[in-house]
């Protein structure tokens, strides 16, 4: 069959055609071809090798449905076992020399019934459809696919591209094992599950090819453990939106990456300065300059903190942190959500100590030394909060985010670990104290003093500052070490498993975005039985067709398809009956 004939056929019907052998004699063929087809018809009847393009009904009580004939309930005829309405009628001539005018009227009625079936075919509860996946045939009812009309198999116009009229089936050159799950998706009403022998990327591509939609892809992603991408709420104002993307999402553009790099460098510089200012050489110089004694009765010299290089660098870092925080606050889409975010709270906590220190330094100039000593102790505690700036790196580090997610998911296991350690510390510290009580050289003066030894021993650190000296104490120490190994080993694998889960979920989500994209589905040309240009013509013809036009051209389309099926056997029939004067 040529593509043009297929286009004409598509304009007439939207479902596979239904033919009966008795309707062939009504077609307008030359006399010789009419006679050949008549001979071939009865020959097939006798040998039981004729394939009728129809669908059987499981619920039909007549035996004709089980033998492949047309269903009486669909054609409004009786079973082929009754002589009054046989679907295939033998010719009246003993050697096929008689006229076929007797059968023409009955065949016309059958053809008319076929048109009625075609118009009602989509509503038939028992109409079957055959799907060929790379040679593996699947058969199901048409109503199964009709549950999802927006998919490739559920839309008649979409699946028509893959219809093979010669075999009366839909052919797809796709992955075989995946179609079991695809068909189950239709049969179960929307449940999707990847077969164990199909890789994730291949099955994702099959979901996209069959156009199961975004909901099916999301179910598949959740079942495989992938991160469900959170919807990014953006400001409505254009300028505000650009500012928010620039400072909040480094992957959005090149300038955003540059700002993220600058932010990371400033954080690292701040942490380095925080550590270096505690070195003895820098600390001694600052303390000596601050507490300079009075000379000749004059007041002690108190240097200005603004001349300290560490203070200057710290000031520059705080200026950047404050600028970044304020810009992100005024550019955020929701001020309430911004204030509740844990990372933003860390940013505020990392900035506040600087301003408290600055206010305290300025106030010290007008107070006495006793108040200065107290304020110095307060400053040391406040400066300790600056160490939380290291958590600002988690905004730009996937590894820290994975670690935080792991700890959050493993809170129950961590609590169980601490509970086990607490019980072990109480038991073994008490045991080692009483085991070493009679030895005057023992290091365990009390049970609370033995807590440190029990913790160090159970965690297998073995610091060595405290150790038992008696035989009983050494036995207790051995049991404490063994119990510590077992106690820690039990919940740790669960924590490691959680870490591996979050780690692979992040990495797999980055490596396979092209397979898990739930956006627009691209069309695939694999498995098509016609060219793309012919397919576009068919689509246009289907879209412009209507019911009246289908009924008008149904018989013409049936003739075209019948010619393509039987003319290929014309030579063989002529050879077999050449001796009867047919040559």
ABEGO torsion letter per residue (X at the ends): XBAAAAAAAAAABABBBBBBAAAAAABBBBAAAAAAAAAAAAAAAAAGABBBBBBBBAABABAAAAAGBBBAAAAGBBBAABAAABABBBBABAAGABBAAAAAAAAAAAAAAAAAAAAAAAABAABBBBBBBGGBBBBBBAAAAAABAABAAABAAAAAAABBAAAGBBBBBBBAAAAAAAAAAAAAGGBBBBBAABBAAAAAAAAAAAGAEAAAAAAAAAAAGBBBBBBBBBBABAAAAAAAAAAABAAABAAAAAAAAAAAAAAAAAAAAAAAAABAAAAAAAAAAAABBBBGGBBBBBBBAAABAAAAAAAAAAAAAAAAAAAAAAABABAAAAAABAAAAAAAAAAAAAAAAAAAAAAAAABBAAAAAAAAAAAAAAAAAAAAAAAAAAAABAAAAAAAAAAAAAAAAAAAAAAAAAAAAAAAAAAAAAAAAABAABABABAAAAAAAAAAAAAGAGAGABBBABAAAAAAAAAAAAAAAAAAAAAAAAAAAAAAAAAAAAAAAAAAAAAABABBBBBBABGBABBAAAAAAAAAAAAABBAAAAAAAAAAAAAAAAAAAAAAAAAAAAAAAAAAGAX
